[in-house]
């Protein structure tokens, strides 16, 4: 194979996944990351069944399971009454080898993949300041040093330098509310009967999520109406919100916390010449449902396959299929469903909440409807639709 070096900007889980798939195909890859190492920041923690299926042959899924927590059910519940609609992913046993969600920090995926990459593939502490392309190939400048290659992929997140360089718009909106993530050792399972590993809770005037990691609970909440984000992030405010859900909670320990704004955006184009976008550089969505990280991994698998085929001599027109297949899924499945999940959980009217709950209970009680619902929410339907898109 001719030397067709691929430059990847960003060494998050999506950039590392792409690098791994490309090196498996025999391509030379260089990854540039501004951070000094793999970030263990409090970020995504949900792995859906098809993602686990994709990673399984390499042994990565087994490593994630060893570091994470298998979650066979998830639920939406009323804080005031304890009523709930619970979904059991066992109904997907015929559709996936992993009929459950796995709760595991995204950094564990990054570490597992990094261990599989050839030494020197990733340059940490390498801030990319310029990217460009011409008839001779692609070019970037990192820490003042010029690097050239055959193709470039921006896995560089919401403020993507590569997206700016290809002139892509980032269509969509920024939601008005902020999201606060917290981890704690407080044993919610001893106070809220029948919790699942993943729980979306309607509390008076707002919403509150609880996701169980092996040794921690992860809380997702929002500032109260009229509350400034910086005030909502204080330990005092976090503990007060927790007491609204579990009055006996007292002053919970707070291991980590962070606050961020949520976007609903998709890039207007994912390719220009031999420059591509992948993951958060191409699409951003509400975290409700845990679809962002998984969608980015699916992007990486799709793009790596096409780049490898063209590098081996396939028609370069094959590269157009990447955007044709993945952008509609990001727009119509990932973003749309994440937005639907957000709107449902942001309902504050009690009658509307009850209507949502009764509908979800009816779906969960019907195996055929539950399977269809879970195929979609677990991202299996979207991946199947990818194969139908030219």
C-alpha positions as a printed NumPy array, in Angstrom:
array([[  0.   ,   0.   ,   0.   ],
       [  1.27 ,   3.443,  -0.842],
       [  1.96 ,   5.642,   2.152],
       [ -1.28 ,   7.542,   2.683],
       [ -0.85 ,   9.233,   6.034],
       [ -4.052,  10.358,   7.731],
       [ -3.915,  13.278,  10.159],
       [ -6.473,  13.261,  12.984],
       [ -7.112,  16.358,  15.078],
       [ -8.29 ,  15.355,  18.544],
       [ -7.542,  12.304,  20.697],
       [-10.849,  11.896,  22.443],
       [-12.604,   8.516,  22.197],
       [-13.803,   9.218,  18.644],
       [-10.401,  10.298,  17.325],
       [ -8.713,   7.325,  18.985],
       [-11.34 ,   4.918,  17.648],
       [-10.779,   6.239,  14.141],
       [ -6.999,   5.976,  14.506],
       [ -7.277,   2.394,  15.726],
       [ -9.534,   1.303,  12.867],
       [ -7.244,   2.935,  10.304],
       [ -4.069,   1.402,  11.72 ],
       [ -5.773,  -2.005,  11.68 ],
       [ -6.241,  -1.445,   7.931],
       [ -2.526,  -0.788,   7.536],
       [ -2.678,   2.985,   7.167],
       [ -0.216,   5.372,   8.765],
       [ -1.952,   7.7  ,  11.21 ],
       [ -0.882,  10.73 ,  13.212],
       [ -3.143,  12.029,  15.974],
       [ -2.69 ,  15.493,  17.489],
       [ -4.12 ,  16.332,  20.909],
       [ -3.738,  19.637,  22.745],
       [ -4.173,  18.046,  26.186],
       [ -1.197,  16.428,  27.878],
       [ -2.841,  13.024,  28.086],
       [ -6.142,  11.156,  27.986],
       [ -8.712,  13.231,  29.826],
       [-10.565,  11.652,  32.742],
       [-13.001,  14.548,  32.901],
       [-16.577,  13.785,  33.876],
       [-18.146,  13.183,  30.47 ],
       [-20.093,  10.418,  28.699],
       [-20.666,   7.124,  30.507],
       [-23.274,   5.17 ,  28.512],
       [-22.367,   2.507,  25.954],
       [-25.267,   1.177,  23.875],
       [-25.587,  -2.428,  22.615],
       [-24.43 ,  -1.914,  18.999],
       [-21.339,  -0.031,  20.141],
       [-20.45 ,  -2.938,  22.418],
       [-21.044,  -5.299,  19.483],
       [-18.635,  -3.278,  17.306],
       [-15.909,  -3.235,  19.949],
       [-16.335,  -6.842,  21.044],
       [-14.093,  -8.705,  18.541],
       [-11.069,  -6.678,  19.637],
       [-11.529,  -7.461,  23.326],
       [-12.284,  -3.828,  24.135],
       [-15.849,  -4.57 ,  25.225],
       [-14.566,  -7.064,  27.79 ],
       [-12.207,  -4.399,  29.153],
       [-15.053,  -1.907,  29.419],
       [-17.283,  -4.427,  31.171],
       [-14.499,  -5.103,  33.684],
       [-14.324,  -1.361,  34.443],
       [-18.038,  -0.59 ,  34.178],
       [-21.454,  -1.778,  35.256],
       [-23.918,  -3.756,  33.134],
       [-27.348,  -2.135,  33.231],
       [-30.089,  -4.431,  31.864],
       [-32.949,  -2.027,  32.611],
       [-33.583,   1.695,  32.6  ],
       [-36.557,   3.691,  33.812],
       [-38.45 ,   6.967,  33.895],
       [-40.154,   7.655,  37.215],
       [-42.148,  10.168,  39.215],
       [-40.286,  11.375,  42.268],
       [-43.508,  12.238,  44.091],
       [-45.159,   8.799,  43.802],
       [-42.419,   6.377,  42.801],
       [-44.457,   5.328,  39.75 ],
       [-42.243,   4.29 ,  36.875],
       [-41.992,   2.915,  33.366],
       [-39.138,   0.439,  33.199],
       [-37.59 ,  -0.955,  30.028],
       [-35.784,  -4.294,  29.983],
       [-33.237,  -4.601,  27.173],
       [-33.489,  -8.392,  27.342],
       [-36.113,  -8.093,  24.579],
       [-33.199,  -7.229,  22.253],
       [-31.439, -10.562,  22.826],
       [-32.16 , -11.578,  19.227],
       [-30.838,  -8.284,  17.861],
       [-27.545,  -7.823,  19.704],
       [-24.92 ,  -9.78 ,  21.553],
       [-25.123,  -7.21 ,  24.363],
       [-28.786,  -6.644,  25.357],
       [-28.023,  -4.021,  27.981],
       [-26.468,  -0.643,  28.516],
       [-23.006,  -0.47 ,  29.981],
       [-22.221,   2.383,  32.352],
       [-18.509,   3.129,  32.154],
       [-16.483,   6.329,  31.976],
       [-15.545,   7.236,  28.407],
       [-11.891,   7.555,  29.456],
       [-11.813,   3.765,  29.871],
       [-12.574,   3.402,  26.161],
       [ -9.847,   5.895,  25.306],
       [ -7.305,   4.06 ,  27.444],
       [ -8.239,   0.658,  26.026],
       [ -7.863,   1.88 ,  22.439],
       [ -4.696,   3.853,  23.117],
       [ -3.064,   0.648,  24.344],
       [ -3.705,  -0.913,  20.93 ],
       [ -2.143,   1.895,  18.875],
       [  1.413,   1.753,  17.566],
       [  3.819,   3.737,  19.7  ],
       [  4.077,   7.341,  18.561],
       [  0.694,   7.437,  16.853],
       [ -0.641,  10.087,  19.247],
       [  1.129,  13.34 ,  19.993],
       [ -0.159,  14.778,  23.252],
       [  0.443,  18.422,  24.103],
       [  0.258,  19.181,  20.385],
       [ -2.026,  22.148,  19.78 ],
       [ -3.134,  22.404,  16.153],
       [ -3.293,  26.039,  15.058],
       [ -3.633,  25.779,  11.266],
       [ -5.228,  23.282,   8.884],
       [ -5.467,  23.433,   5.091],
       [ -5.476,  21.39 ,   1.903],
       [ -4.49 ,  21.777,  -1.738],
       [ -3.964,  19.563,  -4.759],
       [ -0.973,  17.966,  -3.038],
       [ -2.777,  16.853,   0.077],
       [ -3.642,  18.104,   3.562],
       [ -1.484,  20.078,   5.948],
       [ -1.591,  21.113,   9.58 ],
       [  0.6  ,  23.021,  11.98 ],
       [  0.946,  21.725,  15.543],
       [  3.235,  23.486,  18.035],
       [  4.777,  25.312,  15.091],
       [  5.672,  22.113,  13.238],
       [  4.208,  21.35 ,   9.803],
       [  2.704,  17.917,   9.078],
       [  1.386,  16.741,   5.726],
       [ -0.807,  13.849,   4.719],
       [ -3.333,  12.316,   2.351],
       [ -6.454,  13.006,   4.421],
       [ -7.413,  14.847,   7.591],
       [-10.247,  14.195,  10.038],
       [-11.473,  16.709,  12.578],
       [-12.413,  14.919,  15.794],
       [-11.853,  18.2  ,  17.585],
       [-15.251,  18.777,  19.155],
       [-17.722,  21.632,  19.29 ],
       [-15.212,  24.354,  18.398],
       [-13.691,  22.32 ,  15.572],
       [-10.868,  24.053,  13.691],
       [-11.313,  21.575,  10.841],
       [-15.035,  22.359,  10.557],
       [-14.222,  26.05 ,  10.299],
       [-11.578,  25.35 ,   7.654],
       [-13.944,  23.454,   5.365],
       [-16.504,  26.237,   5.685],
       [-19.24 ,  24.095,   7.217],
       [-22.055,  25.76 ,   9.099],
       [-23.073,  24.343,  12.475],
       [-26.817,  24.487,  12.166],
       [-29.079,  24.237,  15.174],
       [-29.612,  25.795,  18.577],
       [-28.212,  26.029,  22.073],
       [-30.693,  24.964,  24.729],
       [-31.462,  27.622,  27.334],
       [-30.68 ,  25.446,  30.35 ],
       [-27.314,  24.346,  31.662],
       [-26.608,  20.781,  32.75 ],
       [-24.756,  19.95 ,  35.949],
       [-23.   ,  16.606,  36.36 ],
       [-22.031,  15.329,  39.791],
       [-20.658,  12.075,  41.135],
       [-21.236,  10.882,  44.689],
       [-20.951,   7.775,  46.86 ],
       [-24.378,   8.425,  48.409],
       [-26.416,   5.158,  48.265],
       [-29.543,   6.284,  46.408],
       [-30.55 ,   2.631,  46.024],
       [-31.163,   2.451,  49.796],
       [-33.66 ,   5.314,  49.654],
       [-35.483,   5.035,  46.319],
       [-37.146,   1.667,  45.939],
       [-36.652,  -0.26 ,  42.725],
       [-34.058,   1.942,  41.035],
       [-32.521,   0.742,  37.804],
       [-28.942,   1.433,  36.807],
       [-30.206,   4.364,  34.68 ],
       [-33.062,   6.522,  35.976],
       [-34.704,   9.663,  34.599],
       [-36.739,  11.314,  37.347],
       [-39.442,  13.973,  37.242],
       [-39.142,  16.03 ,  40.415],
       [-41.251,  19.055,  41.369],
       [-40.494,  21.779,  38.842],
       [-37.667,  19.961,  37.117],
       [-35.811,  16.793,  36.24 ],
       [-33.055,  14.745,  37.83 ],
       [-31.145,  11.755,  36.449],
       [-29.304,   9.008,  38.303],
       [-26.847,   6.713,  36.524],
       [-25.016,   3.995,  38.419],
       [-21.304,   3.462,  37.863],
       [-19.507,   0.608,  39.648],
       [-18.588,   2.607,  42.742],
       [-20.48 ,   5.873,  42.286],
       [-23.804,   7.396,  41.364],
       [-23.712,  10.001,  38.632],
       [-26.276,  12.794,  38.997],
       [-27.503,  15.022,  36.179],
       [-29.544,  18.086,  37.126],
       [-30.361,  21.627,  36.018],
       [-30.41 ,  25.014,  37.734],
       [-33.741,  25.902,  39.286],
       [-35.886,  28.459,  37.501],
       [-34.238,  31.864,  37.809],
       [-31.064,  30.439,  39.362],
       [-27.713,  31.515,  37.939],
       [-25.555,  28.615,  36.691],
       [-22.638,  29.451,  38.979],
       [-24.995,  29.352,  41.972],
       [-26.452,  26.02 ,  40.848],
       [-22.947,  24.533,  40.74 ],
       [-22.213,  25.233,  44.404],
       [-22.107,  22.257,  46.764],
       [-24.911,  23.822,  48.776],
       [-27.226,  24.01 ,  45.761],
       [-26.399,  20.489,  44.554],
       [-27.119,  19.08 ,  48.005],
       [-30.374,  21.04 ,  48.259],
       [-31.552,  19.646,  44.903],
       [-30.644,  16.141,  46.035],
       [-32.707,  16.547,  49.207],
       [-35.726,  17.344,  47.031],
       [-35.439,  13.822,  45.621],
       [-34.211,  12.073,  48.788],
       [-35.047,  14.145,  51.887],
       [-32.805,  11.893,  54.001],
       [-29.776,  12.61 ,  51.844],
       [-28.395,  15.334,  54.089],
       [-25.087,  16.7  ,  52.792],
       [-23.983,  14.162,  50.176],
       [-20.299,  13.822,  49.366],
       [-19.437,  15.422,  46.026],
       [-16.57 ,  13.684,  44.269],
       [-16.685,  15.59 ,  40.963],
       [-18.843,  18.251,  39.403],
       [-18.987,  20.201,  36.174],
       [-21.473,  22.394,  34.326],
       [-21.961,  22.843,  30.594],
       [-24.418,  24.094,  28.005],
       [-26.203,  21.649,  25.724],
       [-26.448,  22.066,  21.947],
       [-28.542,  20.591,  19.174],
       [-26.419,  21.064,  16.066],
       [-25.278,  19.263,  12.929],
       [-22.617,  20.428,  10.479],
       [-23.934,  21.459,   7.072],
       [-21.306,  19.322,   5.346],
       [-19.   ,  16.63 ,   6.741],
       [-16.469,  16.601,   3.922],
       [-14.563,  18.939,   1.665],
       [-11.957,  17.326,  -0.524],
       [ -9.915,  15.121,   1.772],
       [-10.916,  16.852,   5.001],
       [-13.665,  15.219,   7.078],
       [-15.591,  15.724,  10.32 ],
       [-16.385,  13.06 ,  12.89 ],
       [-18.129,  12.92 ,  16.282],
       [-18.845,  16.172,  18.127],
       [-17.164,  18.176,  15.356],
       [-20.006,  16.99 ,  13.108],
       [-22.963,  16.8  ,  15.511],
       [-23.893,  17.814,  19.044],
       [-26.969,  16.664,  20.938],
       [-28.632,  16.617,  24.332],
       [-27.065,  13.983,  26.628],
       [-30.518,  12.587,  27.49 ],
       [-30.33 ,   9.   ,  26.267],
       [-26.533,   8.818,  26.055],
       [-26.254,   8.936,  22.262],
       [-23.425,  11.398,  21.581],
       [-20.357,   9.268,  22.31 ],
       [-21.92 ,   6.208,  20.685],
       [-22.84 ,   8.136,  17.55 ],
       [-19.275,   9.404,  17.262],
       [-17.867,   5.882,  17.537],
       [-20.28 ,   4.764,  14.821],
       [-19.07 ,   7.656,  12.63 ],
       [-15.469,   6.546,  13.137],
       [-16.137,   2.941,  12.135],
       [-17.985,   4.081,   9.005],
       [-15.366,   6.581,   7.881],
       [-12.402,   4.312,   8.621],
       [-13.836,   1.575,   6.429],
       [-14.238,   3.951,   3.497],
       [-10.849,   5.635,   3.831],
       [ -9.155,   2.243,   4.002],
       [-10.988,   1.008,   0.905],
       [-10.077,   4.088,  -1.14 ],
       [ -6.471,   3.879,   0.05 ],
       [ -6.444,   0.327,  -1.335],
       [ -7.67 ,   1.537,  -4.724],
       [-11.456,   1.764,  -4.491],
       [-13.234,   4.593,  -6.33 ],
       [-12.832,   7.851,  -4.398],
       [-16.585,   8.438,  -4.872],
       [-17.025,   5.944,  -2.021],
       [-15.993,   8.72 ,   0.364],
       [-19.172,  10.651,  -0.474],
       [-21.159,   7.859,   1.126],
       [-19.798,   8.715,   4.568],
       [-21.777,  11.944,   4.827],
       [-24.688,  10.467,   2.859],
       [-24.994,   7.672,   5.388],
       [-24.077,   9.266,   8.696],
       [-25.403,  12.841,   8.485],
       [-29.088,  11.811,   8.099],
       [-28.697,   9.451,  11.065],
       [-27.194,  12.23 ,  13.181],
       [-29.953,  14.637,  12.144],
       [-33.017,  12.391,  12.087],
       [-32.162,   9.737,  14.661],
       [-29.548,  10.937,  17.151],
       [-30.424,  14.639,  17.388],
       [-34.155,  14.132,  16.956],
       [-34.387,  11.415,  19.574],
       [-32.146,  13.201,  22.062],
       [-34.335,  16.284,  21.611],
       [-37.467,  14.186,  22.107],
       [-35.998,  12.739,  25.317],
       [-35.114,  16.226,  26.545],
       [-38.554,  17.672,  25.796],
       [-40.302,  14.788,  27.548],
       [-38.175,  15.102,  30.682],
       [-38.414,  18.924,  30.699],
       [-42.215,  18.774,  30.919],
       [-43.241,  20.386,  34.198],
       [-47.032,  20.061,  33.917],
       [-48.095,  17.14 ,  36.101],
       [-50.9  ,  16.022,  33.795],
       [-48.546,  15.973,  30.807],
       [-45.99 ,  14.033,  32.811],
       [-48.628,  11.493,  33.761],
       [-49.693,  11.151,  30.119],
       [-46.074,  10.503,  29.1  ],
       [-45.676,   7.984,  31.917],
       [-48.841,   6.047,  31.046],
       [-47.795,   5.902,  27.392],
       [-44.339,   4.629,  28.31 ],
       [-45.798,   2.07 ,  30.716],
       [-48.036,   0.769,  27.927],
       [-45.046,   0.46 ,  25.598],
       [-42.89 ,  -1.321,  28.175],
       [-45.701,  -3.794,  28.938],
       [-46.02 ,  -4.859,  25.286],
       [-42.982,  -6.935,  24.18 ],
       [-43.355,  -6.056,  20.479],
       [-43.727,  -2.327,  21.137],
       [-40.972,  -2.407,  23.752],
       [-38.603,  -4.06 ,  21.276],
       [-39.332,  -1.438,  18.598],
       [-38.886,   1.361,  21.138],
       [-35.611,  -0.067,  22.432],
       [-34.246,  -0.777,  18.957],
       [-34.567,   2.944,  18.326],
       [-33.381,   4.234,  21.719],
       [-30.441,   1.81 ,  21.693],
       [-29.353,   3.121,  18.264],
       [-29.794,  -0.207,  16.475],
       [-32.504,   1.118,  14.162],
       [-30.305,   4.041,  13.118],
       [-27.381,   1.786,  12.286],
       [-29.601,  -0.494,  10.249],
       [-30.91 ,   2.522,   8.362],
       [-27.307,   3.567,   7.631],
       [-26.936,   0.504,   5.437],
       [-29.957,   1.567,   3.387],
       [-28.576,   5.042,   2.662],
       [-26.398,   5.56 ,  -0.383]])
